[in-house]
Amino acid sequence: MSACAWALGRALAYATATAIVAIVIASFFSGADAERFATTAYVAALVAALILALKWFVRDAPASGSRRAKGPIFPAVFTFTSGVGALLMLGAAFASEPGSEVLAVAACCGLVAAAALVRSGAIASANAKLLRGDRLSVATRYAVVAAVVALAARALLGNAGEGVVRIAYTAVIVATVAIAASLIAPTPTGAALHRHYERISNALRAPASARIFARTAQYAVATAVAGLVLASVVPQAYAERFTTTAYLATLFAALGIAMTWRLGSGAGGSATVVRWPRFALVVAGLLVAGAGLAFSPLAEALAVCACLYLIGAALLKSSSEKAAAA
């Protein structure tokens, strides 16, 4: 009950401050802007009234948050003002949507409940239970939880939560793949896949892997830039294809940069050397392949898998050459 009382007290402070600041801001505007902030103040006042009613039921709970911890006051003030500012912006953004008041109140109640659960340690306890077992079991549990949360959010948000359904579908696919992998793991096929996984893991620890990912980042950045340039000059029918190619290349650029930073520059400065004829030919091939396959999600997924396979093959080849040289 102490965690619930603490969460309600913090929510009451945020709701009261948001209502007051929204009313003050609404007095300086006119028209639609003033109406948005007035609606935000109305919703914040309604949430504050609901919180006061809930606090009446937990009034005998020990208020563990009444004593402030000693320390600098600036972080607490900055956090509080940032939270109020975020609530104001979100309230003003969603105030123009019809029927958004009910969703806003439900979202605020959900945030209060989440804060109480975090404060009480229930989230940490649930996370510890989800982390039990091997990696496939953990991935399956997290994917199922993500799918359930996404479907619940879709039911709560209605038509506004259509994008959340994709998260649920993705989580279901991840859970299905994890369950299939757990079933395949005890078989000879699973043992072979595990050996390949160990080979790739060992190859990632090799110094030459940083050079491979640095080269991947170079190709991906060049492909993304070239794709955006082509998308700005070609007709609309082809611009979308090159834009999709640039988007996928940006993901691989992020992967290459992150892995290069994670592994370190074990290959010296040789990774920055660019052989322009070959480099331009590879970038042109990636652009043509990306534009040709950017017509369906399945084709895009196959293209991503093919690029990941090429990166893995390069890592394994580099590791084998190093082993043969040794």
Backbone torsions as a table, in degrees:
resi	resn	phi	psi	omega
1	MET	NA	-28.6	179.9
2	SER	-64.9	-39.0	177.7
3	ALA	-64.7	-38.7	178.4
4	CYS	-65.5	-42.6	178.7
5	ALA	-63.8	-40.3	177.8
6	TRP	-63.0	-45.2	-179.5
7	ALA	-63.5	-40.9	178.5
8	LEU	-66.3	-39.3	177.9
9	GLY	-63.5	-44.3	177.9
10	ARG	-65.6	-40.0	179.0
11	ALA	-64.7	-38.5	178.2
12	LEU	-63.2	-40.1	178.4
13	ALA	-64.4	-44.1	179.6
14	TYR	-65.9	-43.4	-178.5
15	ALA	-64.8	-42.5	179.9
16	THR	-64.2	-46.6	179.8
17	ALA	-63.7	-40.0	179.3
18	THR	-64.2	-41.9	179.3
19	ALA	-63.8	-43.6	-178.4
20	ILE	-66.4	-47.5	-178.3
21	VAL	-65.6	-37.5	179.2
22	ALA	-64.9	-39.6	177.6
23	ILE	-64.6	-41.5	179.1
24	VAL	-64.0	-43.6	180.0
25	ILE	-66.2	-39.5	-179.7
26	ALA	-62.3	-27.9	179.5
27	SER	-72.2	-16.4	-179.7
28	PHE	-96.5	-6.4	-179.1
29	PHE	-116.2	173.6	176.9
30	SER	-144.3	159.6	177.8
31	GLY	77.6	-138.8	-174.9
32	ALA	-66.6	-36.8	-179.4
33	ASP	-64.3	-43.5	178.4
34	ALA	-63.7	-36.8	179.4
35	GLU	-66.9	-37.1	179.1
36	ARG	-63.8	-47.5	-178.9
37	PHE	-70.0	-32.3	175.5
38	ALA	-65.3	-39.3	176.4
39	THR	-65.0	-39.2	176.8
40	THR	-61.3	-43.0	178.2
41	ALA	-64.5	-38.0	178.9
42	TYR	-64.1	-44.4	179.6
43	VAL	-66.2	-41.9	179.6
44	ALA	-63.5	-40.3	177.2
45	ALA	-65.2	-37.9	177.3
46	LEU	-64.0	-42.4	178.3
47	VAL	-64.6	-39.7	178.3
48	ALA	-62.6	-39.5	178.2
49	ALA	-65.1	-41.0	177.6
50	LEU	-64.2	-38.8	179.6
51	ILE	-66.4	-40.3	177.3
52	LEU	-61.7	-38.7	177.9
53	ALA	-66.2	-38.9	178.3
54	LEU	-69.7	-35.9	179.7
55	LYS	-65.4	-24.5	178.5
56	TRP	-64.4	-31.7	-179.3
57	PHE	-79.6	-21.1	-179.2
58	VAL	-117.1	26.8	-175.8
59	ARG	-66.7	-24.3	-179.5
60	ASP	-87.0	-1.0	-179.5
61	ALA	-73.5	145.2	178.4
62	PRO	-66.7	128.5	-177.8
63	ALA	-86.8	87.1	-177.0
64	SER	-68.6	-19.7	-178.7
65	GLY	-91.3	5.5	-178.2
66	SER	-71.0	-32.8	178.7
67	ARG	-90.7	122.6	-178.9
68	ARG	-83.3	138.5	177.7
69	ALA	-71.0	142.1	179.7
70	LYS	-71.5	142.0	-179.2
71	GLY	155.5	-179.1	179.6
72	PRO	-64.6	140.1	-176.3
73	ILE	-85.5	-19.8	-175.7
74	PHE	-60.5	-45.7	179.5
75	PRO	-58.0	-40.4	-179.6
76	ALA	-67.1	-42.8	179.2
77	VAL	-65.3	-42.5	179.7
78	PHE	-63.7	-42.4	178.5
79	THR	-62.8	-42.5	-178.4
80	PHE	-66.3	-46.8	-179.4
81	THR	-66.2	-36.0	177.4
82	SER	-65.3	-41.1	177.5
83	GLY	-63.0	-43.0	177.9
84	VAL	-63.8	-42.2	178.4
85	GLY	-62.6	-40.6	177.8
86	ALA	-64.4	-41.1	178.0
87	LEU	-64.0	-38.9	178.1
88	LEU	-64.1	-44.8	-179.1
89	MET	-66.4	-42.8	178.6
90	LEU	-66.3	-41.3	178.5
91	GLY	-63.3	-42.5	179.0
92	ALA	-68.3	-31.2	-179.0
93	ALA	-72.8	-38.1	-176.5
94	PHE	-96.1	-2.3	-178.6
95	ALA	-68.9	-24.6	-178.7
96	SER	-78.0	-14.0	-179.8
97	GLU	-80.7	132.1	179.7
98	PRO	-67.7	134.6	179.4
99	GLY	75.3	12.7	-178.3
100	SER	-77.4	-14.6	-178.8
101	GLU	-62.0	-43.0	-179.5
102	VAL	-64.8	-40.9	178.2
103	LEU	-65.4	-37.8	179.1
104	ALA	-64.6	-43.6	178.6
105	VAL	-63.9	-41.9	178.5
106	ALA	-64.3	-39.2	178.6
107	ALA	-65.5	-39.5	178.1
108	CYS	-64.5	-42.1	177.3
109	CYS	-63.4	-37.8	176.8
110	GLY	-64.8	-39.2	177.3
111	LEU	-64.8	-40.1	177.9
112	VAL	-63.2	-44.6	178.7
113	ALA	-62.9	-40.7	178.4
114	ALA	-64.3	-40.8	178.1
115	ALA	-62.8	-40.7	178.3
116	ALA	-65.1	-39.3	179.3
117	LEU	-66.6	-40.5	178.5
118	VAL	-66.2	-42.4	-179.1
119	ARG	-64.0	-36.8	-178.3
120	SER	-80.0	-10.5	-179.3
121	GLY	88.1	5.6	-178.9
122	ALA	-66.7	-37.0	179.4
123	ILE	-65.4	-43.6	179.1
124	ALA	-64.1	-39.1	178.2
125	SER	-65.1	-43.4	178.0
126	ALA	-64.7	-38.5	178.7
127	ASN	-65.2	-38.2	177.4
128	ALA	-63.5	-37.4	178.1
129	LYS	-69.6	-36.3	179.2
130	LEU	-68.8	-26.3	-177.1
131	LEU	-84.0	0.4	179.8
132	ARG	-74.6	146.3	177.5
133	GLY	95.2	-169.5	-179.0
134	ASP	-81.0	-179.0	-175.1
135	ARG	-66.9	-37.8	-179.6
136	LEU	-65.9	-39.8	178.0
137	SER	-65.4	-41.6	178.8
138	VAL	-63.5	-44.8	179.2
139	ALA	-62.5	-39.2	178.9
140	THR	-63.9	-45.6	-179.1
141	ARG	-63.7	-46.0	-179.2
142	TYR	-64.4	-38.1	178.5
143	ALA	-65.4	-41.1	178.3
144	VAL	-64.8	-42.9	178.6
145	VAL	-62.9	-42.5	178.7
146	ALA	-62.6	-40.2	178.7
147	ALA	-65.1	-43.2	-179.8
148	VAL	-64.4	-43.6	179.4
149	VAL	-64.3	-40.9	179.8
150	ALA	-65.4	-41.7	178.4
151	LEU	-66.6	-36.7	176.4
152	ALA	-65.9	-39.8	177.1
153	ALA	-65.8	-36.8	177.4
154	ARG	-64.1	-41.6	178.6
155	ALA	-66.8	-31.8	-179.4
156	LEU	-77.7	-40.4	-175.7
157	LEU	-82.9	-19.3	-179.6
158	GLY	72.0	-135.2	-177.8
159	ASN	-67.3	-22.1	-179.9
160	ALA	-72.9	-12.7	-177.6
161	GLY	-106.4	31.4	-179.5
162	GLU	-65.1	-34.8	179.3
163	GLY	-68.1	-24.2	-179.9
164	VAL	-68.9	-26.2	-179.8
165	VAL	-62.2	-34.4	178.8
166	ARG	-63.5	-37.8	176.9
167	ILE	-62.8	-42.0	178.8
168	ALA	-63.4	-44.0	178.8
169	TYR	-61.8	-43.8	178.6
170	THR	-61.8	-42.3	178.8
171	ALA	-64.1	-39.2	177.8
172	VAL	-64.1	-40.1	178.1
173	ILE	-64.0	-43.8	178.8
174	VAL	-61.6	-43.1	178.7
175	ALA	-63.2	-40.9	179.0
176	THR	-63.4	-44.1	178.8
177	VAL	-63.7	-40.9	179.8
178	ALA	-65.1	-41.4	177.7
179	ILE	-65.0	-42.4	177.6
180	ALA	-62.4	-39.8	178.7
181	ALA	-65.9	-37.7	177.8
182	SER	-66.9	-30.5	176.4
183	LEU	-76.2	-31.5	-178.8
184	ILE	-81.5	-24.5	-173.5
185	ALA	-54.5	-42.7	-178.4
186	PRO	-74.1	-10.1	-176.0
187	THR	-85.9	166.9	175.6
188	PRO	-58.8	-34.8	176.8
189	THR	-62.9	-42.1	177.4
190	GLY	-63.4	-38.2	177.3
191	ALA	-64.5	-39.6	177.5
192	ALA	-65.1	-42.6	177.4
193	LEU	-63.0	-36.8	178.4
194	HIS	-65.8	-38.1	176.8
195	ARG	-64.4	-41.1	176.7
196	HIS	-63.9	-39.0	178.2
197	TYR	-62.7	-41.2	178.1
198	GLU	-65.2	-37.4	177.8
199	ARG	-63.5	-43.7	179.2
200	ILE	-66.4	-38.2	178.2
201	SER	-62.8	-42.4	177.4
202	ASN	-66.9	-35.8	178.5
203	ALA	-67.2	-33.8	178.4
204	LEU	-65.5	-26.9	-179.9
205	ARG	-81.0	-10.1	-179.5
206	ALA	-72.0	147.6	179.9
207	PRO	-61.7	-30.7	-177.5
208	ALA	-70.7	-15.5	-178.9
209	SER	-65.3	-32.4	177.5
210	ALA	-63.4	-38.5	178.2
211	ARG	-66.0	-37.3	-179.6
212	ILE	-66.1	-43.5	179.3
213	PHE	-70.6	-31.9	175.2
214	ALA	-65.0	-40.7	176.4
215	ARG	-66.1	-37.9	175.9
216	THR	-59.6	-43.9	178.6
217	ALA	-62.8	-38.7	179.0
218	GLN	-62.8	-48.9	178.5
219	TYR	-61.8	-41.8	-177.1
220	ALA	-67.3	-43.1	179.1
221	VAL	-63.6	-44.1	178.8
222	ALA	-63.5	-40.0	178.0
223	THR	-65.1	-40.8	179.5
224	ALA	-64.7	-44.8	179.9
225	VAL	-64.8	-45.7	179.9
226	ALA	-64.5	-38.1	178.3
227	GLY	-63.9	-41.1	178.2
228	LEU	-67.7	-37.8	177.9
229	VAL	-64.6	-44.6	178.9
230	LEU	-66.0	-36.5	179.4
231	ALA	-64.5	-24.7	-179.7
232	SER	-84.9	-10.7	-176.6
233	VAL	-118.5	-22.2	-177.8
234	VAL	-84.5	166.0	177.1
235	PRO	-61.8	164.4	-175.5
236	GLN	-60.9	-32.4	-178.3
237	ALA	-63.5	-29.7	-179.7
238	TYR	-103.2	-17.6	-177.2
239	ALA	-62.2	-39.1	-179.0
240	GLU	-64.8	-36.4	178.8
241	ARG	-64.5	-45.0	180.0
242	PHE	-70.2	-30.7	175.6
243	THR	-65.7	-42.4	176.4
244	THR	-62.8	-40.3	177.1
245	THR	-61.8	-42.4	178.3
246	ALA	-64.3	-37.5	178.3
247	TYR	-64.0	-46.2	178.5
248	LEU	-65.1	-38.0	177.8
249	ALA	-65.0	-33.5	177.0
250	THR	-64.0	-38.0	176.9
251	LEU	-62.9	-42.8	178.7
252	PHE	-69.7	-32.4	175.3
253	ALA	-63.8	-42.0	177.2
254	ALA	-63.5	-40.8	177.7
255	LEU	-62.3	-46.6	-178.7
256	GLY	-63.9	-42.9	-180.0
257	ILE	-66.6	-42.5	-179.5
258	ALA	-64.4	-43.8	-179.6
259	MET	-69.9	-35.7	176.3
260	THR	-63.3	-42.7	177.5
261	TRP	-66.7	-37.4	-178.5
262	ARG	-70.6	-40.0	-176.6
263	LEU	-84.9	-25.9	-178.2
264	GLY	89.0	160.0	-177.7
265	SER	-85.1	75.2	-179.8
266	GLY	-78.6	-6.9	-177.9
267	ALA	-104.6	15.5	-179.7
268	GLY	70.2	-142.3	-178.3
269	GLY	-102.1	9.0	-177.4
270	SER	-68.6	-19.3	-177.3
271	ALA	-70.8	-21.9	-177.5
272	THR	-86.3	-7.3	-180.0
273	VAL	-74.9	126.6	-177.1
274	VAL	-115.8	124.3	172.7
275	ARG	-92.1	101.7	-165.8
276	TRP	-60.6	-44.2	179.8
277	PRO	-59.2	-47.7	179.6
278	ARG	-68.4	-40.0	-179.6
279	PHE	-61.4	-47.4	179.9
280	ALA	-64.8	-36.3	179.6
281	LEU	-66.6	-42.3	179.3
282	VAL	-65.8	-42.6	179.2
283	VAL	-62.9	-42.1	177.3
284	ALA	-62.6	-40.8	177.2
285	GLY	-63.8	-40.2	177.8
286	LEU	-64.9	-38.5	178.5
287	LEU	-65.3	-44.3	-179.3
288	VAL	-65.9	-44.2	179.8
289	ALA	-65.2	-42.3	179.7
290	GLY	-64.3	-43.9	179.4
291	ALA	-67.7	-31.3	180.0
292	GLY	-75.8	-27.4	-177.4
293	LEU	-100.3	-2.9	-177.3
294	ALA	-85.0	51.2	178.8
295	PHE	-119.7	-9.3	178.4
296	SER	-155.6	151.8	178.0
297	PRO	-59.6	-34.4	179.8
298	LEU	-65.4	-43.0	178.8
299	ALA	-65.7	-38.0	177.0
300	GLU	-64.3	-41.0	178.5
301	ALA	-63.8	-40.2	177.7
302	LEU	-64.5	-38.1	178.2
303	ALA	-65.4	-41.7	177.8
304	VAL	-63.0	-43.5	178.6
305	CYS	-63.1	-38.3	178.8
306	ALA	-64.5	-42.0	178.6
307	CYS	-66.0	-40.8	176.9
308	LEU	-63.9	-36.8	177.5
309	TYR	-64.2	-40.9	179.0
310	LEU	-64.5	-40.0	177.7
311	ILE	-64.4	-44.9	178.5
312	GLY	-63.4	-39.6	178.4
313	ALA	-64.1	-39.1	177.6
314	ALA	-64.9	-39.5	177.8
315	LEU	-64.0	-45.1	-179.7
316	LEU	-66.2	-38.2	178.4
317	LYS	-64.4	-42.4	178.9
318	SER	-65.2	-40.0	178.3
319	SER	-65.9	-39.3	179.5
320	SER	-66.8	-40.0	177.7
321	GLU	-64.1	-38.1	179.0
322	LYS	-66.9	-41.1	178.7
323	ALA	-65.7	-37.9	179.4
324	ALA	-69.3	-36.2	178.4
325	ALA	-68.1	-33.9	179.0
326	ALA	-72.6	NA	NA
